Amino acid sequence: MRDVFHSLKFFAASTGGAAPTRDDVRYLISSDTSETFFLRSPFARFTEQYTSRISRGHEMLCGVSDDEILFMASIAYDDLTVDELRWTWRLRDDEAVVYDVTTVPHARCRGLYTDALTYCLHALHGRGVTRCWIYSETRNVASLRGIEHAAFTCKGTLRGLRIGPFAMRFGRVEGIRT
């Protein structure tokens, strides 16, 4: 087994605000795995993983254009295992975390990521969520830029090191007990 190092930046935002308005993409939060566009998605290889997440109470944030999914992310409301850090994150009752965000290559650089996160903040506010979290690898410059453009604020960085079966975490994130 090889040594693995991860460095994740964590961001938080208050929910609310106006939903983005686009003519070319509609956003939705769904837990329905029977929707035809979900089954035909370009992320079909992850269908089993998404179905498992939904069965645990997580939901999917999707950006859809002409029945093609261009953007997809998962949303957790209670706890989330952050595999990179071998850590289970226990969320407060009024919090959610967006994770594993993916945009299809031909839809990148069009502002979909920022718009989807803005939509998510708006939609989650109506569900009683007051704080939304998201994290990204520190080297993923495009994700970091989209997160910041969607009004999220960096709260800190956690790093994880795995050596064989052993794992260590270090760093601090304001508002999270690690």
C-alpha positions, 0 to 999 in steps of 0.5 A: 500500500502506498503513502497518500497525502490529501489537502482539502480546503473547506468553505461555508456559506449562509443559505438564502439569496436569489436563485440564478436565472439561466435560459439554457440550464435548469437546476434541481435537487432530487432523491429520485433515482428513477428519473429518466435523465438520471439513468441516461446521465454521462455519469452513469458509471456512478449510478450505483454510488449515487443510489447508495448515497440517496438510500442513506438520505443524501440528495443529488444537485443536478444541472440539466439542459435538454435532458442532459445532465451537465452538472452533478453533486451530492448533498449530505444532511447528517454525516459524511465520510470524507474518504480522503481523510478517513474521517466521518464529519457529523453535521449540525441539524441546520447544516448540509455539505455539497461534495463530489461535484462533477461537470461534464467537460464540454460544459466547463468554463460557462459558470455552471458550477457557480450557478449550481452552488448559488441555486443550492444555497437558495434551495437549501434555505427553503429546507431549513438549512442555514449553513452549507459547506463544500470542500475541494482539493487545494490544488483544484484551482477551477473548483476553488474559484467557482466556490469563491464566486458562489459566495462561500468563505474559506474556513480552513484546511485539513490535511490527511496522511495515510501510511499503510493502515495508519491515518493522521489528520491535521489542520483546523477548520473554523466551525468544524470539530475534527 
